[in-house]
Amino acid sequence: MIRLDNVTKEFPTGTTALSEVTFSIDKGEFVFLVGPSGSGKTTLFRLITREMKPTSGEIHIGAWNIGKLTDRHIPNLRKSIGVVFQDLKLLRDRTIFENILLPLEVAGVAESETTQKVDAILEQVGIAEHRDKFPIQLSGGELQRAAIARALVFSPEILLADEPTGNLDTTTSWEIVKLLQDINKSGTTILMATHNTDIINNLLKRVLVLEKGKLINDNKKSKETKEQDKHEDKKEPDKKEEEK
Amino acid sequence: MKHARESWKHIRRTPHQALAAVTIMVLTFLTVSVFTFLIFGSSAIIKHFESKPQATAFFKDEAKPEEIAKLEENLKQTGKVSRTRFVTKSQALQIYEEQNKDDRLLLDLVTEDILPASLEISTYEIEDLTEISETLKGSPIISEVVYQRDIVDTLSNWTNAIRVIGVTIVIILTVVSIFIMMIIIGFKVSQKKDEIEIMKLLSATDWYIRLPFVLEGIFYGIAGTVIGWTIASVGLLLATPFLESFLKGISILPVSPVFLILLLFVELIIATALGVVASSLAVRRYLKVK
């Protein structure tokens, strides 16, 4: 679903945000992306949504090769990826309903279809009663739900969530994670950037660890390696016995 | 329709900026209309004078008909003369009587004997008039040559000056109006910078973002044109009775409604293009966000 091959991103200032990052995420996986601030998590998201191009390496999202994607096709790519931005990016002068409607409006979906769809998503994320309120009237958790609702409006195959629990209390954070888990169960691949070790440790999902732009740990690989080692360890005693 | 609603919202929320944009467009298209009237009007006046006999040669009383016929033939042979008309003494009196029919005293004073016979001459090119007039002046049977080259020359100079001044002012105003519209629309775009960025991230195409601003530019252009054209046309219609008495005999007034509608149509096309150019330039830099 998502595949990065030796992806490096250098900025004109000389900063290297990502350095030779390689990993792949299968369809339907729920993966955490961890790392301190400035480790390259947001840059990775921006590369996946083609806000920027990698300096070297290749990124594949489904059938798209991001590096070779022409400007004309960017909107199509973005329809297949829902993004919950770190700063939410909700428009302050529009109601929650209008904010969630925006991607559909932008895509030119007929008004007759949009109202029903938006209402259903509001119901799904649990903020239907805040439909006609403005973002300033909602709490942090409710705003996060609104941002998730907007990301889901195209029923995307991939959902990128950039620190969706960043400014929330523990209870609300867990509510958001539970909502993301439900979305994942319906088949959506989720890549969630977070600092929250409590959530990571409790959920026991795959974790990618970034540090100074380098992927220093991928517990899927570790598991695979461990399983391979175990497998080899099992074989070795047999061999020893045979030798005896 | 949705984009038009969005544009109207932009305009409604910033009425002073909209007023400034419309005002500069009114000024531009009022000037375009006024100078169009002046250029077409003065061209028509020149045409009128050029179609009139351009030189009149008055014969001495002793000139014999065969001498006059010979002179007329010589003129035609130059190939430069388009038309000649011989006016006898009695025809001259008729013309004089027609021109002064309201003044009994002038009519009583003049008889056929006093008025000379004359030859009216038109040339294909007005520049040839001097040469023809000099030839006529050298003839022993001609007493005097009167020609309108000076009037036409002066009018031509004025028309050219009006053209140059008009085109210069219109170009300056067009550039200024593009800049003012760019500043006004650019300001609105910069206010919506975050919204544009979000829309791009939510898969909006460049045209989706550009269109409401382009429509806003077109609105300013069209509103300015309609107002500017209306002011100029109403002004011209009100001035028509005065101009008619001033331009007696020159058939350019009243101005044809077809001409006015055609002018409005051309101005609307130009205004739409101006609106599109100015707004597209204003939005362009904000669309560089991928």
Interface residues (C-beta under 8 A of the other chain):
Chain A: T49 R50 E51 M52 D71 I74 P75 N76 L77 R78 K79 V83 F85 K89 L91 L102 P103 E105 V106 A107 R150 F154
Chain B: K2 D194 E195 E197 I198 M199 L201 L202 S203 A204 T205 Y208 K290
